[in-house]
Amino acid sequence: MSKLSLITKGFIKDNPTFVLVLGMCPTLATTTSAMNGLEMGLATMFVLILSNIAISLVAPVVPDKVHIPVYIVVIATFVTVLQLLMQAFVPSVYSTLGLFIPLIVVNCIVLGRAEAYANKHGVLDSALDGLGIGLGFTLSLTVIGIVREILGSGSVFGWKFLPGDGILAFVMAPGAFMVLGYLMVLFNKYLKKE
Protein backbone atom coordinates (compact mmCIF):
# COMPACT_ATOMS: atom_id res chain seq x y z
CA MET A 1 0.00 0.00 0.00
CA SER A 2 1.43 3.40 -0.96
CA LYS A 3 2.04 6.13 1.59
CA LEU A 4 -0.59 8.36 -0.02
CA SER A 5 -3.25 5.63 0.08
CA LEU A 6 -2.49 5.10 3.79
CA ILE A 7 -3.53 8.71 4.35
CA THR A 8 -6.48 8.87 1.94
CA LYS A 9 -8.16 5.61 3.00
CA GLY A 10 -9.42 7.36 6.15
CA PHE A 11 -11.37 9.84 4.05
CA ILE A 12 -13.55 7.38 2.16
CA LYS A 13 -12.78 3.64 2.26
CA ASP A 14 -12.16 3.41 6.03
CA ASN A 15 -13.92 6.59 7.15
CA PRO A 16 -14.41 6.04 10.88
CA THR A 17 -17.76 7.83 11.10
CA PHE A 18 -19.62 7.11 7.90
CA VAL A 19 -18.25 3.65 6.98
CA LEU A 20 -16.86 1.99 10.12
CA VAL A 21 -19.45 3.71 12.40
CA LEU A 22 -16.93 4.21 15.21
CA GLY A 23 -16.65 7.02 17.74
CA MET A 24 -20.35 7.79 17.84
CA CYS A 25 -20.30 9.37 21.32
CA PRO A 26 -18.11 12.35 20.36
CA THR A 27 -19.67 12.44 16.91
CA LEU A 28 -23.16 12.98 18.24
CA ALA A 29 -22.28 15.04 21.31
CA THR A 30 -19.65 17.49 20.10
CA THR A 31 -20.91 18.42 16.65
CA THR A 32 -23.36 21.12 17.72
CA SER A 33 -21.20 23.50 15.70
CA ALA A 34 -18.59 23.21 12.97
CA MET A 35 -15.87 24.56 15.26
CA ASN A 36 -16.62 22.00 17.98
CA GLY A 37 -16.48 19.20 15.41
CA LEU A 38 -13.20 20.47 14.02
CA GLU A 39 -11.64 20.83 17.48
CA MET A 40 -12.73 17.37 18.62
CA GLY A 41 -11.47 15.82 15.40
CA LEU A 42 -8.07 17.49 15.74
CA ALA A 43 -7.80 16.40 19.37
CA THR A 44 -8.56 12.79 18.42
CA MET A 45 -6.13 12.96 15.49
CA PHE A 46 -3.35 14.14 17.83
CA VAL A 47 -3.90 11.12 20.08
CA LEU A 48 -4.27 8.74 17.12
CA ILE A 49 -0.99 9.72 15.50
CA LEU A 50 1.09 9.66 18.68
CA SER A 51 -0.45 6.48 20.08
CA ASN A 52 -0.03 4.69 16.74
CA ILE A 53 3.65 5.65 16.71
CA ALA A 54 4.22 4.54 20.31
CA ILE A 55 2.28 1.30 19.91
CA SER A 56 4.15 0.36 16.74
CA LEU A 57 7.38 0.80 18.74
CA VAL A 58 6.35 -1.22 21.82
CA ALA A 59 4.20 -3.89 20.15
CA PRO A 60 7.07 -6.30 19.38
CA VAL A 61 8.05 -6.52 23.06
CA VAL A 62 4.57 -6.62 24.62
CA PRO A 63 3.23 -10.12 25.39
CA ASP A 64 -0.09 -11.01 23.76
CA LYS A 65 -1.81 -11.48 27.13
CA VAL A 66 -1.34 -7.84 28.13
CA HIS A 67 -1.29 -5.95 24.85
CA ILE A 68 -4.75 -4.35 25.26
CA PRO A 69 -4.01 -2.93 28.75
CA VAL A 70 -0.65 -1.66 27.53
CA TYR A 71 -2.29 0.04 24.53
CA ILE A 72 -4.86 1.68 26.81
CA VAL A 73 -2.12 3.01 29.07
CA VAL A 74 -0.26 4.41 26.04
CA ILE A 75 -3.44 6.05 24.74
CA ALA A 76 -4.30 7.42 28.20
CA THR A 77 -0.83 8.94 28.43
CA PHE A 78 -1.29 10.88 25.20
CA VAL A 79 -4.80 11.95 26.21
CA THR A 80 -3.37 13.30 29.48
CA VAL A 81 -0.69 15.18 27.55
CA LEU A 82 -3.39 16.58 25.26
CA GLN A 83 -5.51 17.63 28.24
CA LEU A 84 -2.62 19.44 29.89
CA LEU A 85 -1.65 21.18 26.64
CA MET A 86 -5.24 22.26 26.01
CA GLN A 87 -5.67 23.55 29.57
CA ALA A 88 -2.43 25.53 29.25
CA PHE A 89 -2.71 26.93 25.73
CA VAL A 90 -6.38 26.79 24.65
CA PRO A 91 -8.49 26.76 27.83
CA SER A 92 -11.60 27.93 25.98
CA VAL A 93 -11.47 24.88 23.69
CA TYR A 94 -10.83 22.61 26.67
CA SER A 95 -13.83 24.03 28.54
CA THR A 96 -16.04 23.68 25.45
CA LEU A 97 -15.15 20.04 24.81
CA GLY A 98 -14.95 19.24 28.53
CA LEU A 99 -15.65 15.62 29.37
CA PHE A 100 -15.16 14.41 25.80
CA ILE A 101 -11.39 14.94 25.90
CA PRO A 102 -10.77 12.28 28.60
CA LEU A 103 -13.20 9.98 26.78
CA ILE A 104 -10.77 9.80 23.85
CA VAL A 105 -9.03 7.09 25.92
CA VAL A 106 -11.95 4.73 25.34
CA ASN A 107 -12.78 5.91 21.85
CA CYS A 108 -12.91 2.74 19.79
CA ILE A 109 -11.30 4.49 16.81
CA VAL A 110 -8.04 4.95 18.69
CA LEU A 111 -7.91 1.48 20.26
CA GLY A 112 -9.20 -0.08 17.04
CA ARG A 113 -6.38 1.43 14.97
CA ALA A 114 -3.84 0.32 17.57
CA GLU A 115 -5.14 -3.24 17.42
CA ALA A 116 -5.85 -3.43 13.69
CA TYR A 117 -2.88 -1.55 12.28
CA ALA A 118 -0.23 0.00 14.54
CA ASN A 119 0.83 -3.19 16.31
CA LYS A 120 1.56 -4.90 12.97
CA HIS A 121 3.32 -2.13 11.03
CA GLY A 122 6.30 0.20 11.26
CA VAL A 123 6.45 3.65 12.77
CA LEU A 124 6.02 5.69 9.57
CA ASP A 125 3.13 3.61 8.24
CA SER A 126 1.43 3.71 11.65
CA ALA A 127 1.83 7.49 11.84
CA LEU A 128 0.38 7.88 8.34
CA ASP A 129 -2.50 5.56 9.22
CA GLY A 130 -3.22 7.68 12.32
CA LEU A 131 -3.05 10.82 10.21
CA GLY A 132 -5.42 9.43 7.57
CA ILE A 133 -7.99 8.07 10.00
CA GLY A 134 -7.69 11.23 12.10
CA LEU A 135 -8.24 13.47 9.08
CA GLY A 136 -11.23 11.37 8.02
CA PHE A 137 -12.71 11.64 11.52
CA THR A 138 -12.02 15.39 11.66
CA LEU A 139 -13.62 15.90 8.25
CA SER A 140 -16.67 13.85 9.26
CA LEU A 141 -17.18 15.74 12.52
CA THR A 142 -16.70 19.09 10.80
CA VAL A 143 -19.21 18.28 8.05
CA ILE A 144 -21.79 17.10 10.59
CA GLY A 145 -21.13 20.24 12.63
CA ILE A 146 -21.52 22.47 9.55
CA VAL A 147 -24.88 20.93 8.63
CA ARG A 148 -26.16 21.09 12.21
CA GLU A 149 -24.98 24.67 12.66
CA ILE A 150 -26.52 25.86 9.39
CA LEU A 151 -29.86 24.19 10.08
CA GLY A 152 -29.86 24.96 13.81
CA SER A 153 -28.71 28.57 13.88
CA GLY A 154 -28.18 29.76 10.30
CA SER A 155 -24.43 30.18 10.72
CA VAL A 156 -21.13 28.42 9.99
CA PHE A 157 -18.07 28.72 12.23
CA GLY A 158 -19.99 31.37 14.15
CA TRP A 159 -20.61 33.53 11.07
CA LYS A 160 -24.38 34.17 10.85
CA PHE A 161 -25.64 34.37 7.26
CA LEU A 162 -29.29 33.28 7.50
CA PRO A 163 -31.93 35.40 9.23
CA GLY A 164 -33.88 33.94 12.12
CA ASP A 165 -33.01 31.40 14.74
CA GLY A 166 -32.99 28.18 12.70
CA ILE A 167 -34.49 24.87 13.76
CA LEU A 168 -33.69 24.21 17.40
CA ALA A 169 -33.87 20.42 16.99
CA PHE A 170 -30.67 20.41 14.92
CA VAL A 171 -28.51 21.71 17.76
CA MET A 172 -30.02 19.14 20.13
CA ALA A 173 -29.59 15.35 20.27
CA PRO A 174 -32.37 14.45 17.77
CA GLY A 175 -30.75 16.71 15.18
CA ALA A 176 -27.43 14.93 15.63
CA PHE A 177 -29.02 11.56 14.87
CA MET A 178 -30.93 12.91 11.87
CA VAL A 179 -27.93 14.66 10.32
CA LEU A 180 -25.64 11.68 10.95
CA GLY A 181 -28.18 9.28 9.44
CA TYR A 182 -28.73 11.32 6.28
CA LEU A 183 -25.02 11.95 5.79
CA MET A 184 -24.29 8.24 6.23
CA VAL A 185 -26.88 7.42 3.58
CA LEU A 186 -25.41 9.98 1.17
CA PHE A 187 -21.85 8.85 1.86
CA ASN A 188 -22.62 5.16 1.36
CA LYS A 189 -24.67 5.90 -1.75
CA TYR A 190 -21.64 7.73 -3.13
CA LEU A 191 -19.40 4.75 -2.27
CA LYS A 192 -21.66 2.34 -4.17
CA LYS A 193 -21.35 4.47 -7.32
CA GLU A 194 -17.56 4.01 -7.37
Disulfide bonds with the S-S distance in Angstrom:
none
